[in-house]
């Protein structure tokens, strides 16, 4: 991957993920986090992604792999698609918000 593509991916990921590693890690330990998402193998896809996002947030730029960049792009795509599906009304305690938070984005955050 070219340096320009990596930089764009990092910028997009940084814009999509508005939770810190510590915030996301705390959230992933909550009951609400574990209640949402597709659970074909026990852990939801979003919850597993959240654990990977915590690792990515703690990884130095020079240590990121092609696989890391691929996951970063997946996160950006998910967050953008899910934001476009915002339900009406108060979303503070909604499954929609909780699902986004598993992917590192709190729509009520920063």
C-alpha contacts under 8 A as a table, 3 or more apart, distances in Angstrom:
res1	aa1	res2	aa2	distance
1	X	5	X	6.47
1	X	6	X	6.68
1	X	66	X	7.29
2	X	5	X	5.34
2	X	6	X	6.36
3	X	6	X	5.04
3	X	7	X	6.12
4	X	7	X	5.12
4	X	8	X	6.20
5	X	8	X	5.10
5	X	9	X	6.10
6	X	9	X	5.05
6	X	10	X	6.14
6	X	69	X	7.10
7	X	10	X	5.09
7	X	11	X	6.15
8	X	11	X	5.09
8	X	12	X	6.09
9	X	12	X	5.15
9	X	13	X	5.97
9	X	69	X	6.83
9	X	72	X	6.85
9	X	73	X	6.39
10	X	13	X	5.06
10	X	14	X	5.97
10	X	69	X	7.87
10	X	72	X	7.52
11	X	14	X	5.04
11	X	15	X	6.23
12	X	15	X	5.13
12	X	16	X	6.17
12	X	73	X	7.94
12	X	76	X	6.54
13	X	16	X	5.08
13	X	17	X	5.90
13	X	72	X	5.83
13	X	73	X	7.04
13	X	75	X	7.15
13	X	76	X	5.72
14	X	17	X	5.37
14	X	18	X	6.99
15	X	18	X	6.60
16	X	75	X	7.66
16	X	76	X	5.73
16	X	79	X	6.42
16	X	80	X	7.71
16	X	104	X	7.69
16	X	105	X	6.31
17	X	20	X	7.97
17	X	76	X	7.95
17	X	103	X	7.48
17	X	104	X	4.88
17	X	105	X	4.90
18	X	104	X	6.39
18	X	105	X	5.20
18	X	106	X	6.56
18	X	109	X	7.15
18	X	110	X	6.54
19	X	23	X	5.83
19	X	24	X	5.91
19	X	104	X	5.46
19	X	105	X	6.00
19	X	106	X	6.74
19	X	109	X	7.79
20	X	23	X	5.10
20	X	24	X	6.07
20	X	57	X	7.55
20	X	104	X	7.95
21	X	24	X	5.20
21	X	25	X	5.96
21	X	53	X	7.68
21	X	54	X	4.88
21	X	55	X	7.84
21	X	57	X	5.94
21	X	58	X	7.06
22	X	25	X	5.08
22	X	26	X	6.13
22	X	54	X	7.82
23	X	26	X	5.20
23	X	27	X	6.14
24	X	27	X	4.94
24	X	28	X	6.07
24	X	50	X	7.12
24	X	54	X	6.80
24	X	101	X	7.46
24	X	102	X	7.40
24	X	104	X	6.14
25	X	28	X	5.17
25	X	29	X	6.58
25	X	50	X	7.90
25	X	51	X	7.29
25	X	54	X	6.66
26	X	29	X	5.36
26	X	30	X	6.97
27	X	30	X	5.37
27	X	33	X	6.41
27	X	101	X	7.64
27	X	102	X	7.57
28	X	33	X	5.43
28	X	34	X	7.15
28	X	47	X	6.78
28	X	50	X	7.16
28	X	51	X	7.65
28	X	102	X	6.65
29	X	33	X	7.02
29	X	34	X	7.79
30	X	33	X	5.37
30	X	34	X	6.77
31	X	34	X	5.29
31	X	35	X	6.30
32	X	35	X	5.17
32	X	36	X	7.05
32	X	98	X	6.87
33	X	36	X	6.14
33	X	47	X	7.15
33	X	98	X	6.11
33	X	99	X	7.33
33	X	101	X	7.77
33	X	102	X	6.38
34	X	37	X	7.85
34	X	43	X	7.66
34	X	44	X	7.45
34	X	47	X	6.98
36	X	44	X	7.28
36	X	95	X	6.27
36	X	98	X	6.84
36	X	99	X	5.99
37	X	44	X	5.14
37	X	45	X	6.63
37	X	46	X	6.25
37	X	47	X	7.67
37	X	99	X	6.36
38	X	43	X	7.94
38	X	44	X	4.88
38	X	45	X	6.00
38	X	46	X	7.69
39	X	42	X	5.18
39	X	43	X	5.36
39	X	44	X	4.21
39	X	45	X	6.83
40	X	43	X	7.36
40	X	44	X	7.03
41	X	44	X	7.28
43	X	47	X	6.49
43	X	48	X	6.61
44	X	47	X	5.17
44	X	48	X	6.33
45	X	48	X	5.29
45	X	49	X	6.12
46	X	49	X	4.88
46	X	50	X	6.03
46	X	99	X	6.79
46	X	102	X	5.33
46	X	103	X	5.75
47	X	50	X	4.98
47	X	51	X	6.51
47	X	102	X	5.34
47	X	103	X	7.29
48	X	51	X	5.23
48	X	52	X	6.48
49	X	52	X	5.00
49	X	53	X	6.08
49	X	75	X	7.94
49	X	102	X	7.29
49	X	103	X	6.23
50	X	53	X	4.90
50	X	54	X	6.28
50	X	102	X	5.17
50	X	103	X	5.10
50	X	104	X	6.28
51	X	54	X	5.21
51	X	55	X	6.59
52	X	55	X	5.08
52	X	56	X	6.23
53	X	56	X	4.87
53	X	57	X	6.08
53	X	72	X	7.91
53	X	103	X	7.41
53	X	104	X	7.06
54	X	57	X	5.20
54	X	58	X	6.43
55	X	58	X	5.20
55	X	59	X	6.21
56	X	59	X	5.03
56	X	64	X	7.74
56	X	68	X	7.08
59	X	63	X	6.42
59	X	64	X	6.67
60	X	63	X	5.31
60	X	64	X	6.74
61	X	64	X	5.53
64	X	68	X	5.81
64	X	69	X	7.10
65	X	68	X	5.00
65	X	69	X	6.46
66	X	69	X	5.12
66	X	70	X	6.17
67	X	70	X	4.96
67	X	71	X	6.29
68	X	71	X	5.16
68	X	72	X	6.18
69	X	72	X	4.91
69	X	73	X	6.26
70	X	73	X	5.22
70	X	74	X	6.34
71	X	74	X	4.88
71	X	75	X	6.19
72	X	75	X	5.11
72	X	76	X	6.33
73	X	76	X	5.10
73	X	77	X	6.22
74	X	77	X	5.17
74	X	78	X	6.17
75	X	78	X	5.14
75	X	79	X	6.11
75	X	103	X	6.60
76	X	79	X	5.27
76	X	80	X	6.17
77	X	80	X	5.28
77	X	81	X	6.12
78	X	81	X	5.20
78	X	82	X	5.95
78	X	103	X	7.93
79	X	82	X	5.18
79	X	83	X	5.98
79	X	100	X	6.58
79	X	103	X	7.19
79	X	105	X	7.09
80	X	83	X	5.27
80	X	84	X	6.42
81	X	84	X	5.32
81	X	85	X	6.86
82	X	85	X	5.21
82	X	86	X	6.97
82	X	96	X	7.91
82	X	100	X	7.14
83	X	86	X	5.46
83	X	107	X	7.98
86	X	96	X	7.30
87	X	91	X	7.30
87	X	96	X	7.66
88	X	91	X	7.63
90	X	93	X	7.69
90	X	94	X	7.81
91	X	94	X	4.92
91	X	96	X	7.24
91	X	97	X	6.30
92	X	97	X	6.74
92	X	108	X	7.36
93	X	97	X	7.08
93	X	98	X	7.50
94	X	97	X	5.35
94	X	98	X	6.35
95	X	98	X	4.94
95	X	99	X	5.94
96	X	99	X	5.28
96	X	100	X	6.43
97	X	100	X	5.15
97	X	101	X	6.15
97	X	106	X	6.77
97	X	107	X	6.65
98	X	101	X	5.00
98	X	102	X	6.36
99	X	102	X	5.21
99	X	103	X	6.85
100	X	103	X	5.15
100	X	104	X	6.58
100	X	105	X	5.36
100	X	106	X	6.37
100	X	107	X	7.51
101	X	104	X	4.86
101	X	105	X	4.75
101	X	106	X	5.02
101	X	107	X	7.90
102	X	105	X	7.37
105	X	109	X	7.84
106	X	109	X	5.00
106	X	110	X	7.82
